[in-house]
Amino acid sequence: MKQFFGMSQSGNLQEAVRGLKNPQLIMLLSNSDQFEAHVKKLEELYPKIPSIGCIGMSYDTRIVEKGVGVIAFYDGVSVAANVLENVSDMPVKYISRLEKDINSINGSHNNSVCIDFCSGNDACVLTTVYSALKRKGISLVGGTGDGGKVSANGKVYSDAVAYALVKNNNGKVKAYKENIYKQMGNYRFIASETDKANYIIGKLNGMPAKQVYQDILHVTEKEIQTQTFKNPFGKINGDDTCIISIKEVNGNSLACFRQVNDSDVLIMLELGDYRAIVKNTIQMIRNDFPKISAIFSVNCLFRYLLFSDNHYMEEYLHEMGKLGNHTGLVGYGEHYNNRFVNQSMTCVVFE
């Protein structure tokens, strides 16, 4: 298979697709002002070609912040693209679409992947989607777009998840997740007075969550939103740690980007040596894939901001680009199989 990336910093879709011929899957990453027009125009330019899209920044070795990016797979893939609607209350209603598409590509755990763009309610969506994928052992990599909208096959949807099932006809496929955080000290917190609908933590160990966070890290209320880049919360999930980013202060509570429930056990995380961690990830991929056709990744917005603040983003994209043809999305939450994570990178590598 092969991967195409085209972009326009000004949002000119014709410029972004210049040179794109015979695509088998198109992924559109656009801006909020032009998203719907881009979806319509893309369908006119490439009618009946499977496509998914969302609002968000894209990249190869450069970042497209406000324009448009187009990623396409061609020459050796089998694809089915579709959408599950009503994800805020009943994503399982349309699960038969996904089951039918899984059968249509006839994929397996070592040659296929599901890439998804979601408008929200990610945790519930992933549980639903992965319940169908796991029967064939197919991995999932994806993320949350901006603006509560996604697209599939030339149509725009709200309250939905767009997905593309991709089978590599010429080699293997493998998904990865990268965590650049480690446990800080021996802090352990029992969450209480949570608001599941609004992702709010009211108290930690019986104390106001905001006060607990400030007392440990010695930060002002205004600094909490940026301190989460260095010190998010973590939730132990088996042998893995699920990162929970803080969105904002809500009175004496903390609103997060991921749901926390009463009695959940949380830990405090701190930033590790991210340059070394990235190098380890790259080496792991090299060891698994002597020959790489394409890499598609989703990097969290907070990772992008952290790397940019530390003048590392350009170097990061350059290092990932050394592996092969690397493209991706800057997301508002990352998906890895049945896990909805924050401040992480997930990717899929094609042989």
C-alpha positions as CSV (number, residue, x, y, z in Angstrom):
1,M,0.0,0.0,0.0
2,K,0.9,3.7,-0.3
3,Q,0.0,6.8,1.6
4,F,-0.7,10.3,0.2
5,F,-0.6,13.6,2.2
6,G,-1.6,16.9,0.7
7,M,-2.2,20.2,2.5
8,S,-3.1,23.8,2.1
9,Q,-2.4,26.3,4.9
10,S,-5.1,28.6,3.4
11,G,-7.8,25.9,3.2
12,N,-7.7,25.4,-0.6
13,L,-8.9,21.9,-1.1
14,Q,-7.9,21.8,-4.8
15,E,-4.3,22.5,-3.7
16,A,-4.4,19.8,-1.0
17,V,-5.5,17.0,-3.4
18,R,-3.1,18.0,-6.2
19,G,-1.5,14.8,-7.4
20,L,-4.0,12.4,-5.7
21,K,-5.0,9.7,-8.2
22,N,-7.0,6.5,-7.6
23,P,-7.4,6.7,-3.8
24,Q,-9.0,3.8,-2.0
25,L,-9.6,5.8,1.2
26,I,-9.6,9.5,1.9
27,M,-9.3,11.1,5.3
28,L,-10.2,14.8,5.4
29,L,-8.9,17.0,8.3
30,S,-10.3,20.5,7.9
31,N,-11.1,23.7,9.8
32,S,-14.4,24.6,11.4
33,D,-15.3,27.3,8.9
34,Q,-14.8,25.2,5.8
35,F,-15.4,21.7,6.9
36,E,-18.9,21.2,5.4
37,A,-17.9,22.8,2.1
38,H,-14.8,20.7,2.0
39,V,-16.8,17.5,2.6
40,K,-19.1,18.3,-0.3
41,K,-16.3,19.3,-2.6
42,L,-14.3,16.2,-1.9
43,E,-17.2,14.0,-2.8
44,E,-17.5,15.9,-6.1
45,L,-13.9,15.4,-6.9
46,Y,-13.7,11.7,-5.8
47,P,-17.3,10.4,-6.0
48,K,-18.1,7.1,-4.2
49,I,-14.5,6.8,-2.8
50,P,-14.7,5.7,0.8
51,S,-14.0,8.7,3.1
52,I,-14.1,9.9,6.6
53,G,-13.3,13.3,8.1
54,C,-13.3,15.6,11.1
55,I,-12.3,19.1,12.2
56,G,-8.8,19.2,13.4
57,M,-5.1,19.9,12.7
58,S,-3.1,17.6,10.5
59,Y,0.5,16.9,9.8
60,D,3.3,15.0,8.0
61,T,6.6,16.7,8.7
62,R,4.7,20.0,9.0
63,I,1.6,21.1,10.9
64,V,-1.5,22.4,9.2
65,E,-3.2,24.4,11.9
66,K,-6.1,26.2,10.2
67,G,-6.2,25.0,6.6
68,V,-6.9,21.6,5.3
69,G,-5.1,18.3,5.2
70,V,-5.9,15.3,3.1
71,I,-4.6,11.8,3.8
72,A,-5.2,8.9,1.4
73,F,-4.4,5.2,1.1
74,Y,-4.1,3.6,-2.3
75,D,-2.5,0.8,-4.2
76,G,-3.1,-2.3,-2.1
77,V,-5.8,-1.8,0.5
78,S,-9.4,-3.0,0.9
79,V,-11.6,-0.4,2.6
80,A,-15.1,0.0,4.1
81,A,-16.1,3.4,5.5
82,N,-19.3,4.2,7.4
83,V,-20.9,5.9,10.4
84,L,-22.6,5.1,13.7
85,E,-25.1,7.7,14.7
86,N,-26.7,8.8,18.0
87,V,-23.5,8.1,19.9
88,S,-24.6,10.2,22.9
89,D,-27.3,7.8,23.9
90,M,-27.4,4.7,21.7
91,P,-24.4,3.9,19.4
92,V,-25.2,0.2,19.5
93,K,-28.3,1.0,17.4
94,Y,-26.3,0.9,14.2
95,I,-23.7,-1.7,15.1
96,S,-25.0,-4.0,12.3
97,R,-23.4,-1.6,9.8
98,L,-20.0,-2.1,11.4
99,E,-20.5,-5.9,11.6
100,K,-21.4,-6.0,7.9
101,D,-18.3,-3.9,7.0
102,I,-16.0,-6.1,9.0
103,N,-17.2,-9.1,7.0
104,S,-16.9,-7.3,3.7
105,I,-13.2,-6.6,4.0
106,N,-12.5,-10.1,5.3
107,G,-9.7,-8.8,7.5
108,S,-7.8,-10.3,10.5
109,H,-5.9,-9.1,13.5
110,N,-2.5,-9.0,11.7
111,N,-3.6,-7.2,8.5
112,S,-6.4,-4.9,9.3
113,V,-7.3,-1.8,11.5
114,C,-10.2,0.4,12.2
115,I,-9.5,4.1,12.1
116,D,-12.3,6.3,13.7
117,F,-13.1,10.0,14.1
118,C,-15.6,10.7,16.9
119,S,-17.7,13.7,17.8
120,G,-18.0,12.8,21.5
121,N,-19.1,10.3,24.2
122,D,-15.9,8.4,23.2
123,A,-15.8,5.9,26.1
124,C,-19.2,4.5,25.3
125,V,-18.6,4.6,21.5
126,L,-15.3,2.6,21.9
127,T,-17.0,0.0,24.1
128,T,-19.6,-0.5,21.4
129,V,-17.3,-0.4,18.4
130,Y,-14.6,-2.7,19.9
131,S,-17.2,-5.3,20.9
132,A,-17.6,-6.0,17.2
133,L,-13.9,-5.6,16.3
134,K,-12.6,-7.9,18.9
135,R,-14.3,-10.9,17.4
136,K,-11.8,-10.7,14.6
137,G,-9.0,-9.3,16.8
138,I,-9.0,-6.1,14.7
139,S,-7.3,-3.1,16.4
140,L,-8.7,0.4,16.6
141,V,-6.8,3.7,16.4
142,G,-8.6,7.1,16.2
143,G,-9.5,10.3,18.0
144,T,-12.0,13.0,18.8
145,G,-12.4,15.9,16.3
146,D,-13.5,19.4,17.1
147,G,-16.9,21.1,16.6
148,G,-19.0,18.0,17.3
149,K,-19.1,17.0,13.7
150,V,-17.6,14.2,11.5
151,S,-18.1,13.1,7.9
152,A,-18.4,9.8,6.1
153,N,-18.7,9.2,2.4
154,G,-19.6,12.8,1.5
155,K,-22.1,13.5,4.3
156,V,-21.7,15.5,7.6
157,Y,-23.0,14.1,10.8
158,S,-23.4,15.4,14.3
159,D,-23.4,13.1,17.4
160,A,-21.7,10.3,15.4
161,V,-18.5,8.3,14.9
162,A,-17.1,7.9,11.4
163,Y,-14.9,4.8,10.8
164,A,-12.8,3.2,8.1
165,L,-11.9,-0.4,8.1
166,V,-8.6,-0.8,6.3
167,K,-7.1,-4.2,5.2
168,N,-3.5,-4.1,4.1
169,N,-3.4,-6.6,1.1
170,N,0.4,-6.7,1.0
171,G,1.5,-7.0,4.6
172,K,0.9,-6.7,8.3
173,V,-0.6,-4.0,10.4
174,K,0.0,-3.1,14.0
175,A,-1.3,-0.5,16.4
176,Y,0.7,1.3,19.2
177,K,0.1,3.6,22.1
178,E,2.7,5.9,23.6
179,N,2.6,7.3,27.2
180,I,5.1,10.0,28.1
181,Y,4.1,10.1,31.8
182,K,5.1,8.2,34.9
183,Q,3.7,7.9,38.4
184,M,4.6,10.8,40.7
185,G,5.4,9.7,44.3
186,N,3.0,7.4,46.1
187,Y,-0.1,9.6,45.8
188,R,-3.4,7.6,45.6
189,F,-6.8,9.2,45.6
190,I,-10.3,7.9,45.9
191,A,-12.6,10.1,43.7
192,S,-16.0,11.1,45.1
193,E,-18.8,13.6,44.4
194,T,-18.2,13.1,40.7
195,D,-20.5,14.2,37.9
196,K,-20.2,11.6,35.2
197,A,-22.1,13.6,32.6
198,N,-19.8,16.6,32.8
199,Y,-16.5,14.7,33.7
200,I,-16.2,16.5,37.0
201,I,-14.2,15.3,40.1
202,G,-15.6,16.9,43.2
203,K,-13.4,15.5,45.9
204,L,-10.2,13.4,46.3
205,N,-9.8,11.5,49.5
206,G,-12.7,13.6,50.9
207,M,-11.0,16.9,50.2
208,P,-12.0,19.4,47.4
209,A,-10.2,18.2,44.2
210,K,-8.9,21.7,43.3
211,Q,-7.3,22.1,46.7
212,V,-5.7,18.7,46.6
213,Y,-4.1,19.4,43.2
214,Q,-2.9,22.9,44.3
215,D,-1.5,21.7,47.6
216,I,0.6,18.9,46.0
217,L,2.0,21.0,43.1
218,H,2.0,24.4,44.6
219,V,0.2,26.1,41.7
220,T,-2.3,28.9,41.6
221,E,-5.9,28.3,40.3
222,K,-5.0,30.0,37.0
223,E,-2.0,27.7,36.5
224,I,-4.0,24.4,36.8
225,Q,-5.0,24.3,33.2
226,T,-1.5,24.4,31.9
227,Q,0.0,22.4,34.8
228,T,-2.0,19.4,33.5
229,F,0.5,19.2,30.6
230,K,3.1,18.1,33.1
231,N,0.9,16.6,35.8
232,P,-2.3,14.9,34.7
233,F,-4.1,12.3,36.8
234,G,-3.8,8.6,36.0
235,K,-6.2,5.7,36.4
236,I,-4.7,2.2,36.7
237,N,-6.2,-0.1,34.2
238,G,-4.6,-3.6,34.6
239,D,-1.0,-3.1,33.6
240,D,-1.7,0.1,31.8
241,T,-2.3,3.7,33.0
242,C,-5.1,5.7,31.6
243,I,-4.2,9.4,31.5
244,I,-6.9,11.9,32.6
245,S,-6.3,15.5,31.6
246,I,-7.8,18.5,33.5
247,K,-10.0,20.7,31.3
248,E,-10.8,23.5,33.8
249,V,-11.5,24.5,37.4
250,N,-15.2,24.3,38.3
251,G,-15.7,25.9,41.7
252,N,-13.8,23.7,44.1
253,S,-14.0,20.8,41.6
254,L,-11.9,19.8,38.5
255,A,-13.6,19.2,35.2
256,C,-11.6,16.7,33.1
257,F,-11.5,15.5,29.5
258,R,-12.4,11.9,30.5
259,Q,-15.1,10.5,32.8
260,V,-14.2,9.7,36.4
261,N,-16.6,7.7,38.6
262,D,-17.2,7.7,42.4
263,S,-14.7,5.3,44.1
264,D,-12.3,5.3,41.1
265,V,-8.7,5.1,42.3
266,L,-6.5,7.8,40.8
267,I,-2.7,8.5,40.9
268,M,-0.7,11.6,40.2
269,L,1.5,11.6,37.0
270,E,4.5,13.5,36.0
271,L,6.2,14.1,32.7
272,G,8.9,11.7,31.8
273,D,11.9,12.0,29.5
274,Y,9.6,12.4,26.4
275,R,12.5,12.5,23.9
276,A,13.9,9.2,25.2
277,I,10.4,7.7,25.2
278,V,9.7,8.8,21.6
279,K,13.1,7.2,20.6
280,N,12.1,4.0,22.3
281,T,8.8,3.9,20.4
282,I,10.5,4.5,17.1
283,Q,13.0,1.7,17.8
284,M,10.2,-0.6,18.8
285,I,8.4,0.1,15.5
286,R,11.6,-0.4,13.5
287,N,12.2,-3.8,15.2
288,D,8.6,-4.9,14.3
289,F,8.7,-3.5,10.8
290,P,11.8,-3.7,8.7
291,K,9.8,-2.3,5.8
292,I,7.1,0.4,6.4
293,S,4.6,1.6,3.8
294,A,2.8,4.1,6.0
295,I,2.2,5.3,9.6
296,F,-1.0,7.1,10.6
297,S,-1.0,8.6,14.1
298,V,-3.2,10.7,16.5
299,N,-1.4,13.1,18.8
300,C,-3.3,14.8,21.6
301,L,-3.7,18.5,21.4
302,F,-2.0,18.8,24.8
303,R,1.0,16.9,23.5
304,Y,1.1,19.2,20.6
305,L,1.0,22.3,23.0
306,L,3.6,20.7,25.3
307,F,6.0,19.8,22.4
308,S,5.5,23.3,20.8
309,D,6.1,25.1,24.1
310,N,9.4,23.1,24.4
311,H,10.3,23.7,20.8
312,Y,10.2,20.0,20.1
313,M,7.2,19.5,17.8
314,E,9.2,20.1,14.6
315,E,11.9,17.7,15.7
316,Y,9.3,15.1,16.8
317,L,7.6,15.1,13.3
318,H,11.0,14.9,11.7
319,E,12.0,11.9,13.8
320,M,8.7,10.1,13.1
321,G,9.2,10.9,9.5
322,K,12.4,9.0,9.4
323,L,10.5,5.8,10.0
324,G,8.6,6.2,6.7
325,N,5.6,8.1,5.4
326,H,4.1,9.5,8.6
327,T,0.8,11.5,8.7
328,G,-1.8,12.2,11.3
329,L,-4.3,14.2,13.3
330,V,-4.1,16.4,16.4
331,G,-7.0,15.1,18.4
332,Y,-9.0,16.0,21.5
333,G,-8.8,12.5,22.9
334,E,-7.1,9.4,21.6
335,H,-8.5,5.9,20.9
336,Y,-6.6,2.7,21.3
337,N,-8.7,-0.5,20.9
338,N,-11.4,-0.1,23.6
339,R,-9.5,2.7,25.6
340,F,-10.2,6.4,25.5
341,V,-7.1,8.1,26.6
342,N,-5.8,11.7,27.0
343,Q,-2.4,13.3,26.4
344,S,-1.2,10.3,24.4
345,M,-0.2,9.2,20.9
346,T,-1.8,6.3,19.2
347,C,-0.7,5.1,15.8
348,V,-1.1,2.3,13.2
349,V,1.8,1.1,11.1
350,F,1.4,-0.6,7.7
351,E,4.0,-3.0,6.3
